[in-house]
Amino acid sequence: MNLERTAEIVKLCHGKGISVEAEVGGIGGVEDGVASSGELADPQECKAIADLGVDFLACGIGNIHGLYPEDWAGLSMDRLAEIKALTGDLPLVLHGGTGIPTAMVQEAIDNGIAKINVNTDLQVAMARATRAFIESGKDLEGKNYDPRKLLKPGFDAIVARAKELIVDFGSDGKGWA
């Protein structure tokens, strides 16, 4: 945990009107070449970072970047409750939201998670739709080799999946805060 560096980032960013999201605990999976097994963040470390004035806090509660293995143990709602008790109204973030059962995500939301990252989910939706377009041979028709046409099914799949997740996570119709 680097409190001094985080405090410096908060001061610099807030001075320019930029929000800061900090991450505590090793979020499982692989990101930027760093692998982790889905650690549980230390609640006291979370409080120390929260006390620096960050705007959002991503905390390890058993979550994993990327796709989840079949033997994944699930999210620790007990650890989430401990962190929330010490960080108060600070919005908590769930990195690695792809593939977590909807009921578990909803429970995490009920217990303080305010933002869920689902990048891998959207990447997979795009890849599937783009693969289907190419495997159908439609990329060989007319000018469908044009990247705007070739990638449109993937883009549409991302939009459709994002809409599904907005509904699943209970954010439909809530507008922007």
C-alpha positions in Angstrom: 0.0 0.0 0.0 1.5 3.3 -1.0 -0.3 6.0 1.0 2.0 8.8 0.1 1.7 8.2 -3.7 -2.1 7.9 -3.5 -2.4 11.1 -1.4 -0.3 12.8 -4.0 -2.5 11.5 -6.9 -5.7 12.6 -5.0 -4.3 16.1 -4.5 -3.2 16.5 -8.1 -6.3 15.1 -9.6 -8.8 16.8 -7.3 -7.0 20.1 -8.1 -7.9 19.5 -11.7 -11.5 18.3 -11.1 -10.6 14.7 -11.8 -12.0 11.8 -9.7 -9.7 9.1 -8.3 -10.4 5.4 -8.1 -7.9 3.4 -6.0 -7.6 -0.4 -5.8 -6.8 -2.3 -2.6 -6.0 -6.0 -2.5 -4.9 -8.2 -5.4 -7.8 -8.5 -7.8 -7.5 -12.0 -9.2 -6.7 -13.0 -12.7 -4.1 -11.3 -15.0 -4.0 -7.5 -15.7 -1.1 -5.6 -17.2 1.0 -8.8 -16.9 0.4 -9.1 -13.1 -1.3 -12.3 -11.9 -3.3 -12.6 -8.7 -5.5 -15.3 -7.3 -8.4 -13.1 -6.0 -7.2 -12.0 -2.6 -9.4 -10.4 0.0 -8.5 -6.8 0.7 -7.5 -5.8 4.2 -10.3 -3.7 5.6 -7.9 -1.5 7.5 -5.9 -0.8 4.3 -9.2 0.1 2.6 -10.0 2.6 5.4 -6.5 4.1 5.2 -6.9 4.6 1.4 -10.5 5.9 1.8 -9.3 8.4 4.4 -7.1 10.0 1.7 -10.1 11.2 -0.1 -10.3 8.9 -3.1 -13.7 9.1 -4.9 -14.1 5.3 -5.5 -12.5 2.3 -3.9 -12.0 -1.0 -5.7 -11.4 -3.7 -3.2 -10.6 -7.4 -3.5 -13.4 -9.5 -2.2 -12.6 -12.6 -4.1 -13.2 -11.1 -7.6 -11.0 -11.9 -10.6 -10.1 -9.9 -13.7 -11.1 -11.8 -16.8 -12.9 -15.1 -17.0 -13.6 -17.0 -13.8 -12.4 -20.6 -13.4 -15.0 -23.3 -12.7 -13.6 -23.8 -9.1 -14.0 -20.1 -8.2 -15.1 -19.7 -4.5 -17.3 -16.7 -5.0 -17.4 -13.2 -3.6 -16.9 -12.7 0.2 -19.9 -10.7 1.3 -18.5 -10.8 4.9 -15.3 -9.0 3.7 -17.4 -6.6 1.7 -19.4 -5.8 4.9 -16.2 -5.3 6.9 -14.9 -2.9 4.3 -18.2 -1.0 3.9 -18.4 -0.5 7.7 -15.0 1.2 7.7 -15.4 3.2 4.5 -18.9 4.6 5.0 -20.5 6.3 2.1 -17.5 5.9 -0.2 -18.7 4.2 -3.5 -17.1 0.7 -3.7 -16.1 -0.8 -7.1 -16.2 -4.4 -8.2 -13.4 -5.1 -10.7 -13.8 -8.3 -12.6 -17.6 -8.4 -12.8 -17.7 -10.7 -15.8 -19.2 -14.1 -15.1 -20.3 -13.5 -11.5 -23.8 -14.9 -11.1 -26.4 -12.1 -11.3 -27.8 -12.8 -7.8 -24.3 -12.5 -6.3 -23.7 -9.2 -8.1 -27.1 -7.9 -6.9 -26.2 -8.9 -3.3 -22.9 -7.1 -3.6 -24.7 -4.0 -4.9 -27.1 -4.2 -1.9 -24.0 -4.3 0.3 -22.2 -1.3 -1.1 -20.9 -1.9 -4.6 -21.7 1.1 -6.7 -19.7 0.4 -9.9 -19.1 -2.9 -11.7 -16.4 -3.4 -14.3 -17.4 -5.8 -17.1 -14.9 -5.2 -19.8 -14.2 -8.9 -20.4 -17.9 -9.6 -20.8 -18.2 -6.9 -23.5 -15.0 -8.1 -25.2 -16.4 -11.7 -25.3 -19.7 -10.4 -26.7 -17.9 -8.5 -29.5 -15.6 -11.4 -30.3 -18.6 -13.9 -30.6 -20.6 -11.6 -32.9 -17.6 -10.7 -35.1 -16.7 -14.4 -35.4 -20.2 -15.3 -36.3 -20.2 -12.5 -39.0 -17.0 -13.8 -40.5 -17.9 -17.5 -40.2 -21.2 -16.8 -42.0 -19.1 -15.4 -45.0 -20.8 -12.1 -44.9 -17.4 -10.3 -44.7 -17.0 -11.5 -48.3 -20.2 -9.9 -49.5 -20.1 -6.4 -51.1 -17.9 -4.0 -49.1 -18.4 -5.8 -45.8 -14.6 -6.0 -45.5 -14.9 -2.3 -44.5 -14.0 -2.2 -40.8 -17.1 -0.2 -40.0 -19.2 -3.0 -41.5 -17.0 -5.9 -40.4 -17.1 -4.7 -36.7 -20.7 -3.5 -36.6 -22.1 -6.8 -35.4 -19.6 -6.8 -32.6 -20.4 -3.2 -31.7 -24.1 -4.0 -31.7 -23.4 -7.0 -29.4 -21.6 -4.8 -26.9 -24.5 -2.4 -26.8 -27.0 -5.2 -26.4 -24.9 -6.9 -23.6 -24.4 -3.6 -21.8 -28.2 -3.1 -21.8 -28.7 -6.6 -20.4 -26.2 -5.9 -17.6 -27.8 -2.5 -16.8 -31.1 -4.3 -16.2 -29.4 -7.3 -14.4 -27.6 -4.9 -12.0 -30.8 -2.8 -11.3 -29.7 0.4 -13.0 -32.3 0.5 -15.7 -34.2 3.8 -15.7 -32.1 5.4 -13.0 -30.3 7.8 -15.2 -26.9 9.2 -14.5 -26.0 10.4 -11.1 
